[in-house]
Amino acid sequence: MQLLKNGKRRQVPHRKRARFGGSALIVTVHQLDGLPSLRTQQVMGVFQKALAIAKDRFGCRVLQFTLLGNHVHFMVEAPDEKALGRAMKGLLVRLAKALNKLWGRKGHVFERRFHSVVVSTMRQVHRALRYVLLNARKHGIRIPFGQPDPFSSGPWFEHWRERGKPFRTDPSPVAPPRISIMVELVCLNMPVGLDDQPGASLECVG
């Protein structure tokens, strides 16, 4: 994460997004400075409700996610960059309205631009799953041994190396892959371990 001299985070530059088709991606969204932490039970509830409605829109599907203090990582699949932009805009508007209601405020919640990285090989998909589901460890947040991060979709993930079933059996807030067959293949043949370490940055995914 790059910081400016005033301590604020450098925002995502306005560059044209790379073209892709029928791919899985990691999408990172930052909230604006000075807002409450996203890593609370109340905020987790907001994300669960919003994703239950918006996890499959415009041909895009949210496959996994994790909440950090001031940003969110999603693993999504999208048919193209236009559909991704529309789906993310709709999801972030829904989330912003619900979070503003929770926090008793008005105004923007998330930065206007989000960062995305396409993952196109089995090795990249495996690293991406590990990066998203276990990202809290990258930030020094302790996840209990043998347990998923409770502020992620990890409790509903059914392909942990140590067990063949999810920790939670209530309806999952995320969707199974439909067009990114590689994600399903990786889950079945290269499962992520509960106590694995994520890469240090998104560059480790490529």
Salt bridges, closest charged atoms under 4 A:
ASP56 OD2 - ARG61 NH1 2.50
ASP56 OD2 - ARG178 NH2 3.53
GLU77 OE2 - ARG61 NE 3.71
GLU81 OE2 - ARG19 NH1 3.16
GLU111 OE1 - ARG9 NH2 2.38
ASP149 OD1 - ARG39 NH2 2.71
GLU158 OE2 - HIS159 NE2 3.71
ASP170 OD2 - ARG168 NH2 2.77
GLU184 OE2 - HIS159 NE2 3.95
ASP195 OD1 - ARG137 NH2 3.51
ASP196 OD2 - ARG161 NH2 3.00
